[in-house]
């Protein structure tokens, strides 16, 4: 008899025990609904709070202090800032695991607890609604919303199916990212004034790296044959605006958005009229649509990374990936 049609078995007393039920409830991960709506986020948040209670106080990150600050980051770019500026004075926990798409976030009970015990939470409101909700419920000691540091902009035509006006991808502009780095440093100094001088020193070093990156982008993209960049989703508006490029996104602000046939036809026409040589795809999202478009138009397909995460943090970081992006852009745009 198939299991789905089997007669229900009598449960033993052990199967009804509170300990077993607690284990079952606490072993579940909290997932963000793929198409988030307010009601779904509310349900997920309630589950997050319940899961947070599954972790014993002695197991929570803040229970056994090492003298370091506990910092949680919604996803990779913010974790990078905390690690560069905090150095040995911080323990940084990235809520989005390496190689994962931050829009598809799921949280474990220990991650929820880590938010509640954090000395500082770094996030961008609206980018990961589940993180927003958990921060609001768990109340870390301090929090920094990146959108309060760098005002979000509307970069015009963001592709098919996108109803949001504000582009969240501020970290792809080195100048804006430096502003965010300074805000993270200021927050760490406020929380931990005894080590303020160290934070300022590390901030200055990072600011210098970002200034050099900006200068290299300006010089590297100053003399190019083309300006249009066809991207898999609308992640590069800030970068394009900073360096005088024109973003042509296949999908909208979320890589989950599906372009219509008419939208793809418009992009095909633009590729032909503007002499576009390359269609860019990403490392963390499916490359299928971009690669198909490249094949249909006789162009190349290449990676342009929105740096929403890195595959291996031990081998690459924000700065190295941004330089890989610059090299890819120079090749695609025919820059001197």
SULGI-V677613 format. One record per pair of residues at least 6 apart in sequence whose C-alpha atoms are under 6 Angstrom apart, sorted by the first residue. I is the first residue (numbers start at 1). J is the second residue. D is the distance in Angstrom with one decimal. If there is no record, write none. Layout:
# SULGI-V677613
i->I j->J d->D
i->I j->J d->D
This chain:
# SULGI-V677613
i->26 j->51 d->5.8
i->26 j->54 d->5.6
i->29 j->107 d->5.7
i->29 j->108 d->4.8
i->30 j->106 d->5.2
i->30 j->107 d->4.8
i->31 j->106 d->4.0
i->32 j->105 d->5.8
i->32 j->106 d->5.8
i->45 j->133 d->5.8
i->51 j->109 d->4.8
i->52 j->109 d->5.1
i->52 j->112 d->5.1
i->52 j->113 d->4.8
i->61 j->114 d->5.8
i->62 j->117 d->5.3
i->68 j->89 d->4.9
i->68 j->90 d->4.9
i->69 j->90 d->4.6
i->69 j->119 d->5.9
i->70 j->90 d->6.0
i->70 j->91 d->5.0
i->70 j->118 d->5.0
i->70 j->119 d->5.2
i->71 j->92 d->4.8
i->71 j->118 d->5.6
i->71 j->119 d->5.9
i->71 j->120 d->4.9
i->71 j->121 d->5.8
i->72 j->92 d->5.7
i->72 j->93 d->4.7
i->72 j->94 d->5.9
i->72 j->121 d->4.8
i->73 j->79 d->5.2
i->73 j->94 d->4.9
i->73 j->121 d->5.8
i->73 j->122 d->4.7
i->74 j->95 d->5.3
i->74 j->123 d->5.0
i->75 j->94 d->5.7
i->75 j->95 d->6.0
i->75 j->96 d->5.1
i->76 j->309 d->5.1
i->79 j->94 d->5.9
i->85 j->199 d->5.7
i->85 j->202 d->5.1
i->85 j->203 d->5.4
i->96 j->102 d->5.9
i->98 j->310 d->5.7
i->98 j->311 d->5.4
i->99 j->309 d->5.9
i->99 j->310 d->5.5
i->99 j->311 d->4.3
i->101 j->284 d->5.8
i->115 j->140 d->5.9
i->116 j->138 d->4.5
i->116 j->139 d->5.6
i->116 j->140 d->4.7
i->117 j->140 d->5.8
i->118 j->140 d->5.1
i->119 j->141 d->5.0
i->119 j->142 d->5.9
i->120 j->142 d->4.7
i->120 j->143 d->5.2
i->121 j->143 d->4.5
i->122 j->143 d->5.9
i->122 j->144 d->5.1
i->123 j->145 d->5.2
i->124 j->145 d->4.9
i->124 j->146 d->4.9
i->124 j->147 d->5.7
i->125 j->132 d->5.9
i->152 j->166 d->5.6
i->152 j->167 d->6.0
i->153 j->166 d->5.3
i->153 j->167 d->5.7
i->154 j->165 d->5.3
i->154 j->166 d->4.9
i->154 j->167 d->5.8
i->155 j->237 d->5.9
i->158 j->234 d->5.6
i->158 j->252 d->5.0
i->159 j->249 d->5.5
i->159 j->250 d->6.0
i->159 j->251 d->5.0
i->159 j->252 d->4.4
i->160 j->251 d->5.7
i->160 j->252 d->5.7
i->160 j->259 d->5.3
i->162 j->252 d->5.0
i->169 j->235 d->5.8
i->171 j->177 d->4.9
i->172 j->239 d->5.7
i->173 j->238 d->5.6
i->173 j->239 d->4.9
i->174 j->210 d->5.8
i->174 j->214 d->5.8
i->178 j->207 d->6.0
i->189 j->196 d->4.6
i->223 j->335 d->5.5
i->223 j->336 d->5.7
i->224 j->333 d->5.8
i->224 j->334 d->5.4
i->224 j->335 d->3.8
i->225 j->333 d->5.9
i->225 j->334 d->5.2
i->226 j->333 d->4.9
i->227 j->245 d->4.8
i->227 j->246 d->5.8
i->228 j->246 d->4.7
i->228 j->247 d->6.0
i->229 j->247 d->5.1
i->229 j->248 d->5.8
i->230 j->248 d->4.6
i->230 j->249 d->5.7
i->230 j->279 d->5.2
i->231 j->249 d->4.8
i->231 j->280 d->4.8
i->232 j->249 d->5.8
i->232 j->250 d->5.0
i->232 j->281 d->5.1
i->232 j->290 d->5.9
i->233 j->249 d->5.0
i->233 j->250 d->5.5
i->233 j->251 d->4.4
i->233 j->252 d->5.4
i->233 j->255 d->5.5
i->234 j->249 d->4.9
i->234 j->252 d->5.1
i->234 j->253 d->4.9
i->240 j->246 d->5.8
i->251 j->257 d->5.5
i->251 j->259 d->5.6
i->277 j->299 d->5.1
i->278 j->299 d->5.3
i->278 j->300 d->4.6
i->278 j->301 d->5.6
i->278 j->332 d->5.7
i->279 j->294 d->5.7
i->279 j->301 d->4.9
i->280 j->301 d->5.7
i->280 j->302 d->5.0
i->280 j->303 d->5.4
i->280 j->304 d->5.6
i->281 j->287 d->5.4
i->281 j->290 d->5.8
i->281 j->303 d->5.0
i->282 j->303 d->5.5
i->282 j->304 d->5.8
i->282 j->305 d->5.3
i->291 j->301 d->5.8
i->294 j->300 d->5.8
i->294 j->301 d->5.8
i->304 j->325 d->5.5
